[in-house]
Amino acid sequence: MLARLSAALTWLGRQAMPLRCLVCEEPGSAGLDLCAACHAALPWNDHACPLCALPLPEGTPARRCGACLHDPPRQAAAAAAFLYAAPVDQLLRRFKFHHDLAAGRLLSQLMLQRVPGFVIGPLAPVPLHRQRLRTRGYDQALELTRPLARALRQPLWCGLHRDRSTAAQSALDADARRRNLHDAFAITTPPPARLTVVDDVMTTGATLDAAVHALQRVGLPDPAVWVCARVP
């Protein structure tokens, strides 16, 4: 009851407050805390490899990149709504490191403007380890995924568990990132037949690779990956 009352009060407060662009503070537009000019400047990742979501050169066919042809990743498909570039990079940093949940809500709304065709089943956020969750106070992937699942009318599956605390990926190179995530995830409940793993940012893909590997070890052959932003 208290949770429903809190949600209702939050909704009423949003109706009473004018929309304000979280990037430039001009009035928001189209029901978003983002103005039309900043929306037009968003770095959409519309032409990318369908397996790793790396951007492809304009004018080339939207097929597997050279790296994926040579060494295909574990996931069956991958998509990123954006490139990790301004203003999305600033919004993600505010959301992830500065408790700006409004930025996270806006990013979820924007991801819904580019829903991949493979998203036809439950969504699974990449979880934080409980130690980092205590420090941060919230799980950014869960906060990003929950409104996506609600809007798409898909279940939210939280059977992916961060089993081991790891060093921050941002300080590591690609090989060290892979070693850092080795056996970091476990599955706590049987996964559904179709599943899309959701995270905020994909850099080398090591975190998502470890999560997909954990799912494949328990018999899910073809998880897909959907992220907010891809580092080129």
Secondary structure, DSSP 8 states (H G I E B T S, - for coil): -HHHHHHHHHHHHHHHS--B-TTT-SB-BTTBSS-HHHHHT--B--SB-TTT--B--TTS-SS--HHHHHS--SSSEEEEEEES-TTHHHHHHHHHHS--HHHHHHHHHHHGGG--TT--S-EEE----HHHHHHHSS-HHHHHHHHHHHHHT--B---EEE-S----GGGS-HHHHHHHTTT-EEESS---SS-EEEEEEESSSHHHHHHHHHHHHTT----EEEEEEE--
